[in-house]
């Protein structure tokens, strides 16, 4: 593997991580930046243009209190200015309900076709494969014991502590 392919692999890995960050912060601009303008996305309900998918993602995920997408085990094959990647993902969704918060945990894989677009790797096509899921009442606690000292909490958008952390970088 030469240094160009190594750099491409690192850039692709960052693109995939920025997707998760955009989803979890409900940041439409961040999400838009990781896809090519003509990207097609299929989460299992049919392929649709990225410009149609992002607003519906923001509406659906925005109704949840919190999500956290964790990716791992990425296999990448680079071929010039294009690449394919298969990435495992486990995502936690905290969903308000009249009977109390629900935890939905979903495990699956992203099958991505990427293109080097204006010098940056972006997702041109995404297929999502769901492998498993689990739904249960939330057991999340924010106070008591060791949790009493933990006051910095994740949030959506500019309310998240990372927003100020990254300013000026």
N, CA and C atoms as a LAMMPS dump frame, in Angstrom:
ITEM: TIMESTEP
0
ITEM: NUMBER OF ATOMS
507
ITEM: BOX BOUNDS ff ff ff
-5.0000000000000000e+02 5.0000000000000000e+02
-5.0000000000000000e+02 5.0000000000000000e+02
-5.0000000000000000e+02 5.0000000000000000e+02
ITEM: ATOMS id mol type element x y z
1 1 1 N 0.853 -1.168 0
2 1 2 C 0 0 0
3 1 3 C 0.902 1.235 0
4 2 1 N 0.698 2.112 -0.975
5 2 2 C 1.528 3.32 -1.036
6 2 3 C 0.916 4.444 -0.198
7 3 1 N 1.652 5.548 -0.077
8 3 2 C 1.208 6.645 0.787
9 3 3 C -0.073 7.31 0.268
10 4 1 N -0.289 7.317 -1.046
11 4 2 C -1.523 7.897 -1.592
12 4 3 C -2.731 7.071 -1.171
13 5 1 N -2.631 5.738 -1.281
14 5 2 C -3.749 4.894 -0.867
15 5 3 C -3.984 5 0.633
16 6 1 N -2.915 5.088 1.404
17 6 2 C -3.057 5.246 2.848
18 6 3 C -3.78 6.56 3.171
19 7 1 N -3.394 7.63 2.509
20 7 2 C -4.06 8.927 2.716
21 7 3 C -5.532 8.855 2.311
22 8 1 N -5.807 8.172 1.198
23 8 2 C -7.2 8.017 0.764
24 8 3 C -8.009 7.243 1.794
25 9 1 N -7.452 6.18 2.33
26 9 2 C -8.161 5.371 3.332
27 9 3 C -8.467 6.195 4.582
28 10 1 N -7.511 6.994 5.028
29 10 2 C -7.737 7.844 6.198
30 10 3 C -8.81 8.896 5.91
31 11 1 N -8.791 9.461 4.718
32 11 2 C -9.793 10.462 4.345
33 11 3 C -11.184 9.83 4.258
34 12 1 N -11.269 8.619 3.733
35 12 2 C -12.553 7.915 3.66
36 12 3 C -13.06 7.625 5.072
37 13 1 N -12.181 7.164 5.96
38 13 2 C -12.573 6.894 7.345
39 13 3 C -13.109 8.158 8.013
40 14 1 N -12.502 9.297 7.742
41 14 2 C -12.989 10.551 8.321
42 14 3 C -14.347 10.926 7.743
43 15 1 N -14.553 10.716 6.447
44 15 2 C -15.861 10.979 5.84
45 15 3 C -16.942 10.16 6.541
46 16 1 N -16.67 8.887 6.792
47 16 2 C -17.636 8.015 7.458
48 16 3 C -17.902 8.476 8.89
49 17 1 N -16.858 8.917 9.588
50 17 2 C -17.033 9.421 10.956
51 17 3 C -17.815 10.734 10.963
52 18 1 N -17.568 11.596 9.975
53 18 2 C -18.303 12.862 9.9
54 18 3 C -19.777 12.639 9.606
55 19 1 N -20.097 11.581 8.876
56 19 2 C -21.5 11.217 8.68
57 19 3 C -22.148 10.962 10.047
58 20 1 N -21.499 10.14 10.877
59 20 2 C -22.044 9.829 12.202
60 20 3 C -22.183 11.086 13.044
61 21 1 N -21.205 11.948 12.986
62 21 2 C -21.267 13.2 13.742
63 21 3 C -22.439 14.052 13.269
64 22 1 N -22.618 14.152 11.962
65 22 2 C -23.726 14.933 11.415
66 22 3 C -25.076 14.373 11.82
67 23 1 N -25.216 13.054 11.778
68 23 2 C -26.461 12.399 12.193
69 23 3 C -26.732 12.673 13.665
70 24 1 N -25.731 12.444 14.508
71 24 2 C -25.946 12.544 15.948
72 24 3 C -26.132 13.97 16.442
73 25 1 N -25.596 14.931 15.742
74 25 2 C -25.796 16.331 16.116
75 25 3 C -26.985 16.954 15.382
76 26 1 N -27.615 16.168 14.502
77 26 2 C -28.718 16.674 13.654
78 26 3 C -28.264 17.917 12.891
79 27 1 N -27.128 17.794 12.241
80 27 2 C -26.505 18.896 11.511
81 27 3 C -26.629 18.626 10.012
82 28 1 N -27.633 19.235 9.398
83 28 2 C -27.906 18.999 7.973
84 28 3 C -26.738 19.436 7.09
85 29 1 N -26.075 20.53 7.436
86 29 2 C -24.943 21.004 6.627
87 29 3 C -23.795 19.992 6.668
88 30 1 N -23.518 19.446 7.839
89 30 2 C -22.463 18.435 7.976
90 30 3 C -22.798 17.2 7.141
91 31 1 N -24.052 16.773 7.203
92 31 2 C -24.468 15.611 6.422
93 31 3 C -24.352 15.869 4.93
94 32 1 N -24.805 17.015 4.498
95 32 2 C -24.738 17.358 3.077
96 32 3 C -23.298 17.301 2.581
97 33 1 N -22.364 17.737 3.411
98 33 2 C -20.952 17.799 3.018
99 33 3 C -20.318 16.433 2.815
100 34 1 N -20.861 15.357 3.398
101 34 2 C -20.236 14.042 3.244
102 34 3 C -20.746 13.291 2.022
103 35 1 N -21.762 13.826 1.353
104 35 2 C -22.317 13.185 0.168
105 35 3 C -22.014 13.995 -1.084
106 36 1 N -21.91 13.311 -2.221
107 36 2 C -21.84 14.027 -3.49
108 36 3 C -23.206 14.673 -3.727
109 37 1 N -23.273 15.742 -4.502
110 37 2 C -24.565 16.411 -4.721
111 37 3 C -25.635 15.503 -5.335
112 38 1 N -25.204 14.505 -6.105
113 38 2 C -26.175 13.612 -6.758
114 38 3 C -26.254 12.234 -6.086
115 39 1 N -25.81 12.14 -4.842
116 39 2 C -25.783 10.853 -4.132
117 39 3 C -27.174 10.258 -4.004
118 40 1 N -27.203 8.934 -4.014
119 40 2 C -28.437 8.173 -3.79
120 40 3 C -28.262 7.399 -2.488
121 41 1 N -29.315 7.419 -1.657
122 41 2 C -29.271 6.775 -0.351
123 41 3 C -30.456 5.824 -0.246
124 42 1 N -30.168 4.614 0.213
125 42 2 C -31.218 3.613 0.404
126 42 3 C -31.028 2.978 1.777
127 43 1 N -31.847 3.404 2.736
128 43 2 C -31.785 2.836 4.08
129 43 3 C -32.614 1.562 4.19
130 44 1 N -33.056 1.039 3.053
131 44 2 C -33.835 -0.193 3.036
132 44 3 C -35.247 0.022 2.545
133 45 1 N -35.589 1.277 2.294
134 45 2 C -36.941 1.617 1.851
135 45 3 C -36.954 2.176 0.426
136 46 1 N -35.887 1.927 -0.313
137 46 2 C -35.785 2.4 -1.69
138 46 3 C -34.8 3.551 -1.811
139 47 1 N -34.105 3.59 -2.932
140 47 2 C -33.098 4.63 -3.173
141 47 3 C -33.77 5.969 -3.44
142 48 1 N -33.229 7.008 -2.78
143 48 2 C -33.731 8.369 -2.976
144 48 3 C -32.556 9.332 -3.027
145 49 1 N -32.733 10.48 -3.695
146 49 2 C -31.66 11.473 -3.763
147 49 3 C -31.343 12.054 -2.382
148 50 1 N -30.091 12.372 -2.172
149 50 2 C -29.633 12.919 -0.889
150 50 3 C -30.418 14.175 -0.512
151 51 1 N -30.753 15.009 -1.477
152 51 2 C -31.488 16.248 -1.177
153 51 3 C -32.872 15.969 -0.602
154 52 1 N -33.413 14.81 -0.874
155 52 2 C -34.706 14.398 -0.329
156 52 3 C -34.544 13.688 1.014
157 53 1 N -33.46 12.955 1.161
158 53 2 C -33.261 12.138 2.361
159 53 3 C -32.887 12.982 3.581
160 54 1 N -31.995 13.944 3.416
161 54 2 C -31.504 14.692 4.586
162 54 3 C -32.625 15.409 5.333
163 55 1 N -33.548 16.121 4.665
164 55 2 C -34.634 16.75 5.438
165 55 3 C -35.49 15.734 6.197
166 56 1 N -35.741 14.57 5.606
167 56 2 C -36.549 13.57 6.317
168 56 3 C -35.758 12.976 7.491
169 57 1 N -34.44 12.826 7.343
170 57 2 C -33.608 12.381 8.464
171 57 3 C -33.656 13.384 9.603
172 58 1 N -33.538 14.662 9.28
173 58 2 C -33.544 15.695 10.307
174 58 3 C -34.872 15.699 11.065
175 59 1 N -35.965 15.516 10.354
176 59 2 C -37.281 15.48 11.005
177 59 3 C -37.404 14.261 11.916
178 60 1 N -37.039 13.091 11.404
179 60 2 C -37.164 11.866 12.187
180 60 3 C -36.234 11.83 13.379
181 61 1 N -34.961 12.136 13.146
182 61 2 C -33.991 12.09 14.234
183 61 3 C -34.177 13.258 15.197
184 62 1 N -34.658 14.384 14.682
185 62 2 C -34.903 15.537 15.534
186 62 3 C -35.99 15.282 16.566
187 63 1 N -36.869 14.34 16.294
188 63 2 C -37.921 13.983 17.244
189 63 3 C -37.386 13.096 18.367
190 64 1 N -36.18 12.588 18.205
191 64 2 C -35.56 11.749 19.233
192 64 3 C -34.738 12.63 20.159
193 65 1 N -34.596 12.207 21.401
194 65 2 C -33.804 13.018 22.334
195 65 3 C -32.313 12.903 22.045
196 66 1 N -31.898 11.732 21.596
197 66 2 C -30.475 11.51 21.403
198 66 3 C -30.27 10.317 20.489
199 67 1 N -29.224 10.372 19.687
200 67 2 C -28.763 9.196 18.948
201 67 3 C -27.247 9.136 19.081
202 68 1 N -26.718 7.943 18.966
203 68 2 C -25.268 7.78 18.937
204 68 3 C -24.938 6.638 17.991
205 69 1 N -24.303 6.986 16.873
206 69 2 C -23.907 6.013 15.861
207 69 3 C -22.425 5.688 16.045
208 70 1 N -22.13 4.424 16.275
209 70 2 C -20.754 3.965 16.467
210 70 3 C -20.381 3.051 15.309
211 71 1 N -19.317 3.408 14.596
212 71 2 C -18.895 2.602 13.453
213 71 3 C -17.59 1.885 13.764
214 72 1 N -17.417 0.733 13.097
215 72 2 C -16.209 -0.073 13.295
216 72 3 C -16.042 -1.028 12.121
217 73 1 N -14.929 -1.739 12.127
218 73 2 C -14.678 -2.807 11.157
219 73 3 C -14.964 -2.376 9.725
220 74 1 N -14.308 -1.324 9.302
221 74 2 C -14.495 -0.837 7.939
222 74 3 C -13.519 -1.533 6.997
223 75 1 N -14.064 -2.093 5.933
224 75 2 C -13.263 -2.675 4.856
225 75 3 C -13.359 -1.715 3.681
226 76 1 N -12.212 -1.272 3.18
227 76 2 C -12.172 -0.264 2.113
228 76 3 C -11.36 -0.803 0.947
229 77 1 N -11.885 -0.604 -0.25
230 77 2 C -11.156 -0.918 -1.48
231 77 3 C -11.135 0.346 -2.333
232 78 1 N -9.932 0.869 -2.569
233 78 2 C -9.75 2.094 -3.354
234 78 3 C -9.324 1.716 -4.757
235 79 1 N -9.938 2.375 -5.737
236 79 2 C -9.578 2.184 -7.133
237 79 3 C -9.547 3.554 -7.802
238 80 1 N -8.395 4.191 -7.755
239 80 2 C -8.264 5.528 -8.343
240 80 3 C -9.083 6.558 -7.588
241 81 1 N -10.045 7.16 -8.291
242 81 2 C -10.875 8.221 -7.708
243 81 3 C -12.2 7.688 -7.16
244 82 1 N -12.348 6.359 -7.09
245 82 2 C -13.547 5.757 -6.531
246 82 3 C -13.135 4.724 -5.48
247 83 1 N -14.078 4.391 -4.624
248 83 2 C -13.808 3.387 -3.589
249 83 3 C -15.129 2.771 -3.155
250 84 1 N -15.012 1.606 -2.539
251 84 2 C -16.148 0.975 -1.891
252 84 3 C -15.757 0.694 -0.452
253 85 1 N -16.754 0.786 0.441
254 85 2 C -16.504 0.514 1.853
255 85 3 C -17.702 -0.209 2.445
256 86 1 N -17.416 -1.141 3.344
257 86 2 C -18.442 -1.792 4.144
258 86 3 C -18.084 -1.524 5.596
259 87 1 N -19.01 -0.911 6.327
260 87 2 C -18.742 -0.447 7.68
261 87 3 C -19.825 -0.916 8.631
262 88 1 N -19.433 -1.581 9.717
263 88 2 C -20.397 -1.967 10.747
264 88 3 C -20.827 -0.734 11.528
265 89 1 N -22.093 -0.72 11.949
266 89 2 C -22.627 0.381 12.746
267 89 3 C -23.573 -0.166 13.805
268 90 1 N -23.412 0.335 15.022
269 90 2 C -24.381 0.101 16.09
270 90 3 C -24.865 1.476 16.518
271 91 1 N -26.177 1.682 16.448
272 91 2 C -26.732 3.003 16.728
273 91 3 C -27.777 2.929 17.832
274 92 1 N -27.616 3.789 18.822
275 92 2 C -28.574 3.931 19.911
276 92 3 C -29.487 5.108 19.598
277 93 1 N -30.79 4.928 19.797
278 93 2 C -31.786 5.987 19.595
279 93 3 C -32.621 6.076 20.868
280 94 1 N -32.696 7.253 21.488
281 94 2 C -33.556 7.466 22.643
282 94 3 C -34.798 8.205 22.164
283 95 1 N -35.936 7.519 22.263
284 95 2 C -37.17 7.993 21.651
285 95 3 C -38.201 8.295 22.736
286 96 1 N -38.676 9.551 22.792
287 96 2 C -39.734 9.862 23.765
288 96 3 C -41.012 9.104 23.423
289 97 1 N -41.732 8.69 24.465
290 97 2 C -43.044 8.062 24.269
291 97 3 C -43.917 8.412 25.469
292 98 1 N -45.225 8.308 25.327
293 98 2 C -46.118 8.631 26.454
294 98 3 C -45.855 7.777 27.698
295 99 1 N -45.323 6.577 27.505
296 99 2 C -45.071 5.672 28.623
297 99 3 C -43.639 5.737 29.139
298 100 1 N -42.871 6.718 28.696
299 100 2 C -41.472 6.84 29.086
300 100 3 C -40.57 6.608 27.897
301 101 1 N -39.334 6.995 28.042
302 101 2 C -38.387 6.924 26.941
303 101 3 C -38.096 5.478 26.532
304 102 1 N -37.931 5.274 25.223
305 102 2 C -37.627 3.972 24.643
306 102 3 C -36.19 3.994 24.116
307 103 1 N -35.475 2.896 24.32
308 103 2 C -34.147 2.723 23.726
309 103 3 C -34.274 1.771 22.545
310 104 1 N -33.952 2.267 21.375
311 104 2 C -33.881 1.439 20.182
312 104 3 C -32.414 1.335 19.803
313 105 1 N -31.886 0.128 19.788
314 105 2 C -30.498 -0.111 19.382
315 105 3 C -30.549 -0.951 18.114
316 106 1 N -29.857 -0.472 17.085
317 106 2 C -29.878 -1.13 15.788
318 106 3 C -28.45 -1.436 15.366
319 107 1 N -28.226 -2.656 14.908
320 107 2 C -26.932 -3.048 14.376
321 107 3 C -27.054 -3.343 12.898
322 108 1 N -26.135 -2.817 12.133
323 108 2 C -26.181 -3.055 10.698
324 108 3 C -24.881 -2.649 10.037
325 109 1 N -24.962 -2.509 8.717
326 109 2 C -23.783 -2.164 7.926
327 109 3 C -24.132 -1.131 6.871
328 110 1 N -23.195 -0.234 6.63
329 110 2 C -23.288 0.705 5.522
330 110 3 C -22.456 0.146 4.367
331 111 1 N -23.063 0.025 3.202
332 111 2 C -22.346 -0.333 1.978
333 111 3 C -22.269 0.944 1.155
334 112 1 N -21.067 1.507 1.071
335 112 2 C -20.889 2.816 0.435
336 112 3 C -20.024 2.738 -0.81
337 113 1 N -20.453 3.488 -1.813
338 113 2 C -19.606 3.775 -2.97
339 113 3 C -19.205 5.225 -2.814
340 114 1 N -17.908 5.476 -2.829
341 114 2 C -17.398 6.83 -2.625
342 114 3 C -16.664 7.322 -3.854
343 115 1 N -16.647 8.641 -4.001
344 115 2 C -15.918 9.283 -5.091
345 115 3 C -15.107 10.432 -4.512
346 116 1 N -13.934 10.645 -5.118
347 116 2 C -13.158 11.814 -4.76
348 116 3 C -13.779 12.977 -5.521
349 117 1 N -14.425 13.872 -4.792
350 117 2 C -15.214 14.964 -5.373
351 117 3 C -14.608 16.281 -4.912
352 118 1 N -14.068 17.054 -5.853
353 118 2 C -13.42 18.333 -5.538
354 118 3 C -12.332 18.152 -4.477
355 119 1 N -11.553 17.074 -4.624
356 119 2 C -10.434 16.815 -3.729
357 119 3 C -10.788 16.149 -2.409
358 120 1 N -12.08 15.891 -2.159
359 120 2 C -12.509 15.257 -0.913
360 120 3 C -13.291 13.99 -1.222
361 121 1 N -13.11 12.992 -0.376
362 121 2 C -13.879 11.766 -0.523
363 121 3 C -15.285 11.992 0.005
364 122 1 N -16.267 11.641 -0.839
365 122 2 C -17.669 11.789 -0.459
366 122 3 C -18.441 10.532 -0.84
367 123 1 N -19.523 10.305 -0.143
368 123 2 C -20.36 9.142 -0.408
369 123 3 C -21.25 9.446 -1.607
370 124 1 N -21.171 8.605 -2.634
371 124 2 C -21.987 8.772 -3.837
372 124 3 C -23.213 7.855 -3.81
373 125 1 N -23.083 6.756 -3.087
374 125 2 C -24.201 5.812 -2.962
375 125 3 C -24.079 5.106 -1.621
376 126 1 N -25.19 5.022 -0.912
377 126 2 C -25.209 4.316 0.373
378 126 3 C -26.375 3.354 0.41
379 127 1 N -26.063 2.107 0.757
380 127 2 C -27.072 1.087 1.025
381 127 3 C -26.911 0.688 2.482
382 128 1 N -28.007 0.648 3.21
383 128 2 C -27.95 0.226 4.605
384 128 3 C -28.52 -1.189 4.716
385 129 1 N -27.817 -2.033 5.463
386 129 2 C -28.252 -3.4 5.725
387 129 3 C -28.465 -3.532 7.233
388 130 1 N -29.702 -3.789 7.661
389 130 2 C -29.968 -3.997 9.084
390 130 3 C -29.733 -5.473 9.407
391 131 1 N -28.914 -5.719 10.417
392 131 2 C -28.632 -7.078 10.85
393 131 3 C -29.43 -7.47 12.086
394 132 1 N -29.695 -6.544 12.983
395 132 2 C -30.421 -6.847 14.22
396 132 3 C -30.915 -5.55 14.849
397 133 1 N -31.828 -5.681 15.792
398 133 2 C -32.265 -4.523 16.574
399 133 3 C -32.824 -4.994 17.908
400 134 1 N -32.897 -4.041 18.833
401 134 2 C -33.45 -4.313 20.152
402 134 3 C -34.188 -3.059 20.622
403 135 1 N -35.392 -3.237 21.132
404 135 2 C -36.176 -2.134 21.663
405 135 3 C -36.573 -2.466 23.097
406 136 1 N -36.377 -1.492 24
407 136 2 C -36.737 -1.709 25.401
408 136 3 C -36.965 -0.364 26.075
409 137 1 N -37.643 -0.375 27.214
410 137 2 C -37.757 0.871 27.977
411 137 3 C -36.355 1.347 28.363
412 138 1 N -36.15 2.645 28.353
413 138 2 C -34.843 3.195 28.684
414 138 3 C -34.521 2.988 30.161
415 139 1 N -33.284 2.642 30.417
416 139 2 C -32.804 2.514 31.787
417 139 3 C -31.775 3.597 32.096
418 140 1 N -31.671 4.583 31.221
419 140 2 C -30.669 5.637 31.384
420 140 3 C -30.93 6.438 32.653
421 141 1 N -29.864 6.645 33.436
422 141 2 C -29.916 7.461 34.645
423 141 3 C -28.944 8.627 34.465
424 142 1 N -29.318 9.782 34.952
425 142 2 C -28.459 10.96 34.845
426 142 3 C -27.944 11.425 36.205
427 143 1 N -28.464 10.849 37.259
428 143 2 C -28.049 11.249 38.608
429 143 3 C -27.869 10.014 39.473
430 144 1 N -27.112 10.22 40.555
431 144 2 C -26.889 9.152 41.52
432 144 3 C -25.501 8.559 41.375
433 145 1 N -24.9 8.23 42.49
434 145 2 C -23.584 7.597 42.487
435 145 3 C -22.553 8.379 41.699
436 146 1 N -21.82 7.679 40.873
437 146 2 C -20.768 8.305 40.077
438 146 3 C -21.302 9.319 39.066
439 147 1 N -22.582 9.214 38.703
440 147 2 C -23.152 10.113 37.709
441 147 3 C -23.343 11.533 38.219
442 148 1 N -23.376 11.723 39.549
443 148 2 C -23.611 13.056 40.113
444 148 3 C -22.565 14.072 39.676
445 149 1 N -21.351 13.641 39.441
446 149 2 C -20.298 14.563 39.047
447 149 3 C -20.229 14.833 37.552
448 150 1 N -20.985 14.101 36.773
449 150 2 C -20.917 14.246 35.318
450 150 3 C -21.987 15.233 34.851
451 151 1 N -21.61 16.479 34.659
452 151 2 C -22.581 17.528 34.324
453 151 3 C -22.533 17.941 32.854
454 152 1 N -21.486 17.605 32.145
455 152 2 C -21.401 17.953 30.722
456 152 3 C -22.107 16.868 29.942
457 153 1 N -23.146 17.252 29.211
458 153 2 C -23.963 16.278 28.5
459 153 3 C -24.004 16.603 27.013
460 154 1 N -24.074 15.549 26.221
461 154 2 C -24.211 15.728 24.781
462 154 3 C -25.572 16.328 24.446
463 155 1 N -25.619 17.06 23.344
464 155 2 C -26.859 17.701 22.901
465 155 3 C -26.84 17.79 21.384
466 156 1 N -27.904 18.264 20.829
467 156 2 C -28.007 18.438 19.383
468 156 3 C -27.535 19.829 18.986
469 157 1 N -27.003 19.935 17.779
470 157 2 C -26.63 21.23 17.205
471 157 3 C -25.606 21.989 18.022
472 158 1 N -25.756 23.304 18.065
473 158 2 C -24.77 24.166 18.717
474 158 3 C -24.799 24.054 20.242
475 159 1 N -25.792 23.37 20.805
476 159 2 C -25.834 23.16 22.253
477 159 3 C -24.855 22.09 22.715
478 160 1 N -24.306 21.321 21.786
479 160 2 C -23.366 20.275 22.15
480 160 3 C -22.018 20.892 22.526
481 161 1 N -21.371 20.412 23.59
482 161 2 C -20.076 20.949 23.996
483 161 3 C -19.012 20.904 22.896
484 162 1 N -19.115 19.978 21.96
485 162 2 C -18.121 19.879 20.878
486 162 3 C -18.187 21.081 19.94
487 163 1 N -19.335 21.734 19.85
488 163 2 C -19.445 22.903 18.961
489 163 3 C -18.441 23.974 19.347
490 164 1 N -18.391 24.342 20.62
491 164 2 C -17.44 25.339 21.084
492 164 3 C -16.008 24.812 21.01
493 165 1 N -15.842 23.527 21.282
494 165 2 C -14.521 22.892 21.26
495 165 3 C -13.843 23.046 19.9
496 166 1 N -14.596 22.877 18.823
497 166 2 C -14.048 22.899 17.466
498 166 3 C -13.996 24.284 16.842
499 167 1 N -14.537 25.314 17.482
500 167 2 C -14.517 26.669 16.903
501 167 3 C -13.085 27.107 16.635
502 168 1 N -12.894 27.694 15.478
503 168 2 C -11.581 28.229 15.121
504 168 3 C -10.605 27.212 14.576
505 169 1 N -11.024 25.964 14.445
506 169 2 C -10.111 24.932 13.914
507 169 3 C -10.386 24.733 12.446
